[in-house]
Amino acid sequence: MAKKPINWIDNMPELLSEWNYERNDVEPINISIWSKRKVWWKCKEGHEWLSSMNNRQKKVGCPYCSGKLPIVGLTDLETTNPELLKEWDYSKNIITPKEIKAGSGTKVWWKCSLGHSWSASPNHRTKGRGCPICANKVVLLGYNDLTTLKPNIASEWDYEKNGEKTPANYTVRSGERVWWKCKRNHSWEAVIASRTGNKYVGCPYCSGLLPIEGETDLLTTNPELISEWNYEKNTLLTPNMVKAGSSDKVWWICDKGHEWQAVISSRTVNESGCPFCSGRYAIQGENDLMSVDSPLLKEWNYDRNGRLTPSDFKEHSARKIWWKCKKGHEWCSSISDRSRGDGCPYCSGKRVLVGFNDLAHINPYIAKEWNYEKNGNKIPQKYTCKSGIKVWWKCEKGHEWKTSISNRSRGDGCPKCNSGIRTSFPEQAIYFYVKKIYPDAVNRCTDVLPNGMEIDIFIPSINVGIEYDGSVWHESDKALEKEVKKYIECKRNDIFLIRVKEKGGNARENSCDVMLRIDDSFNNEAYSSLFMQLSKYIKIPNEIDVKNDRVHIQENYKTEIKNNSFGSKYADLVVEWDSEKNGMLTPYMFSSNSGERIWWKCCKNHSWQTTISTRAKGSGCPYCSGRYAIKGENDLQTLRPEIASEWNYNKNGKLLPCEFKSQSNKKVWWKCKEGHEWEAIIANRTRRGDGCPVCGKNP
């Protein structure tokens, strides 16, 4: 059925406006909208082109404006890529560079500077691709073929196996895999390009890369191994196809039927045999974990190990396996590590598990002093009590300091609050439980040994002393020497000395009667183990639960500190504590044998500095005793003004004659009225009458 004519002239005025009246020899009214006759058109930009009315009514517009055809001087190849014009083959192409765009996929002809001719689209050329012959991608006989460029390689072409293929058909860079044959008639396959590079690659048999059957193959060189070759599992390989030094991993089977995989060279060079017979692999029913009734069986995690069972491994296997302890903790570790004694990392405190062994859960008393402001993202729930990381702390009095979590767990508290008191939580825990059985037990006892030498815990009723040596204070050579000296004094006083050392702590011989150890996890198990050791020498309570008793131990500790403090023991000397100069320090913060230098003030308002231990030993005011000069009473200025008049204030700096007694042995500077300067001891001037050595006379 004929299509009904459409009056396109009235209905499509936009097409009529592009009708090219100059070049068309027909009027628009005579062209049907369905006509396939090509006529001329001209857009508003002046571009002219041929197209049928049938195409135009499908809304196909100007091919130049739409970019389908090049605009001369703007988008044509000659304008956009002039560098390609020198290789345009004008003799073979029926179009010019002005008539095609750079992105066109139409193939055209090109000719390089060497005269090679080839076809490629402009789009292909604009991507940087040049002459395929020069690039050895296309073969040109007599120019870049294998026979021409590499005749020595071509001479090894295996014409019999390669059939119709000849070396003249390929370039030296060809990726074709072909057959070769050397002078010794060894035949092998190799890619052409692999043989024509800078490094010559010859026959793999002659070079020793591949075995020569009957000469260098495993069957010939190592016939003793052939009986263990597993033909059933090595389906693609046989002993005559490999060399003794091959890195191929193959299957073997021994005379006992054990099957295993091993690199060929490991069997020939290292002379390794059956790993089952040698004991390196587990043999089910003989040396596997299940057969030897390993204690690790009860912690084997069958759920997470899947198909792996204890029967598959020996005790010293390096294979990492999942484990599950009696408390339900799961972790991954090698069997060998477990066999060496490594247990649950959570129970041992090596890894943190929130709600089980984290600091906040185990030791809330310490965790409450966590300095959240200075520690940033670090929180006590992320660390165990054994962690060596140093963090910030803040006590109830607002003192801030930095120390490791492990030090805090050992009992170290605020250095300002505990200044002068060297003790630890483990020591106080031992004392807490010992005190329950032995009410006469004394902490920090200084009344038994000479010179105020201290025993951490002393039990008078049984004459037993217990020393707790934390790693912080007892690792130096000096500290270890003191331990030996203390033991000597204990023996002289018939005191049986028990010394408790933290795990790994150093110890000297002849420093105690008994040496005990405590695990540095400081958990209930560690303390229970310690008291079990102690029970061999003294009585201990039936129940030891440091976790539940921690608060009571801390309270008892603070009470003991106060009771054993200098302030409690020497109340008569507390009145001479110079509170003004000592600031926040109080006499109840220090033990009586503390070496801390403190300010004191006597009833006559004389102020001086000396150690607490010196005062505890009976030392009094140095001014009242006449050891120090009292201004206006017994000082040089007051008693010997004639000598004080020669005091050299410039050279003596802050030293004044009113600060020294006339019999002082202090050596100071002097200056006579003649201006002569010299040094001399004060007592020499007052007792012997020494004067200016230059003037040679006395004042």
C-alpha positions, 0 to 999 in steps of 0.5 A: 500500500502506497504511503500517503504524501506528507506536505513537509514544506508546510509541516517542516519549515526548519528543513525548508530553511536548509534547502540549498537552492543554488546547488539543487536542480530540483524544487522542494515541492517535487521531493517526497518526504520518503525520497531516498534521492540525495540532495544538497543542504546548507545549514545556518553556519554555511556548511553544505552537504548531501543527504536524502529527504528520507534521512532528514525527516529522521532529524539527521542534521548537519554532519559538520555541526554534529562533528561527524564530518571535519570542518576544514581549518578547525576539526580536520586531521590536517589542522588538529594533527599536522605531525601526521601529514608527513606520513599521509600516503597521497598516492593511495588515499582518494581523500585528503587529510582535510576530509577526515577527522582525527577520531575517525575509525576509517582506515587510510594509507600511510607511508613511513620515512623508510617507505613502508606502506600500511593502512590504519585509522586516524584514531589509531595513529593519534594514539601514538602508534606508528609504522607496524613494520618498523615496530616489528609488529608486521613482518616484511620479508628481507627487512625484519623477518627472523631469517634476515635479522637472526639467522643463527636463531632461524637455523634452529627452526624445527621445520618438521614440527612447525609444518607450514610455518617458516622463520620468514613469516615472523618478526623477531618480536613475535609472541608465537610459540614454535618448535626448535631443534638444536645441533644435538637434535634436542627438540623444544617449544619456545616463544620466538621473542624469548629467544631473540632478546638481548640475552641469548636463550639457547637449547634448554637441554644443552644449558641444563634447564631441562633433563636429557633423558638417559643423561641428566634426568632424575631416573638416570642420576638418582635411581634410588629415589624412583622407588618412592616416586608416586606415579598415581598422584604425579599424573603429568610427570615421570622421573625422566621428565625432571632433573635432580635440581628441579624446584618442582613439588611432586608427590612421593610414597615411602615403603610404609605407604606414607605419602607426602609432597616435597620439592625434588631438589630437597630430596636430592640436595638436602637428602630429605626422606619421608617426613613421617618416618623421620618424625617431622610429620604426625603418624596417626596412631603413633606420634600424633597429639591424640596418640601421645595423649597430649594435655593440649587435647582438652583445649582443642577448639573443634568448632573453629578448626573445622576438619583439622583434628589432633590426629593430624599434628605432632606436639612441635608442629608450627601450624597455627590452630584455634584453642579454647580454655576452660574459661571459654576464651578462644585464641589462635596459636601454633602447636609448638608454642603451646607445647613449650608451655604457652597457655591462654593469653587472656588468663595469663594477662598477655591479651586484654579481654574486657570484663575479664582481665582489663584494668578497670575490671581487675583493679578498679581502685587503680582505674579510678585514678586514670587521667582521661584528660591527658590519656586521650583515646586510651582507656583502662578497659584496653589494657591488662594489669601487666601492660608496660605502657606508660600513661597519665594518672591523677590521684584524689588530691589532684597530683598528676604523674606518668608511669606504667600500668604494670608499676601501678599494679605492683602497688606504686601510688602517687609519688607525691602522696607516698614520698618517702614511703617505699612499699608496694601492693604485693608487700602489703598483701603479704603483710595483710594475710600474715597479720591475720595469723600472726598479730605481732607481725610488724611492717617496715620494722626498724627496731631489730637490726642495727642502724635502723636497718629495715625488714619489710615484714617481721614476725617476732613470735617465730623470729621470721623476716620477709623481704619483698623485692619489687623490680623497681627498687631491687635491680641495681648492684648497690641494692643487691649488695644491701640485700646481702648485708641485711641477710648477714645482720639477720643471721647475727640476730637468728632471724630466718629470712624469706625473700620474695622476688618478682618473676625474672628479678635478679638475686645474689647468693647468700642474700636469704635463707629461702628465695620465693618467686611471684608471677608478675601477672599479680592476679589471684593465681599468682598470689595463691601460688606464692602463699602455697610456697610460703606455707612450707615455712609459716602458717597462712590463712585458709582463704587467699582472695586478693581480688576481693580483699584489695580494698581492705588491703589498701585501707590497711596499707594506709593505716599502716603508713600512718601508724609507721610514719615519722609523725606517729612514731616521733610525735615530739619532733612533729612540733619542729616540722616547718609546715610553712617551708615544707608546703604540702608535705606532712610528717605522716607521709614519710617513714622514720628512716626516710632520706628526704631532706626536710625543713625544721624550726626549733622553739627558738625559731631557728630554721634548718634542713636535714633528713628525716632519718637524721632527726629520728636518730636524735639529731637536734637543732644545729644552732642550739647545739652550737654547730651552726652560727646564730646571727647576733650571738655566736657568728663571726660578725658579732664575735670577731668584727675586726676579722669580719671587716676584711670579708671579700663580699665580691668574691664570696657571693651570697656568703656572709660573715654572720652565717659562720662561727669563728671556728668554722673550717670554711675556706673563703675570700678576704681583702685587706685595707691595702686591697690584697685578696687571698683565700683562707679558712675562717678558723685559721684567721681566728685561732692562729691570727693569720692575716694578709700574706702580702702585708705580712702583718695581723690586723 
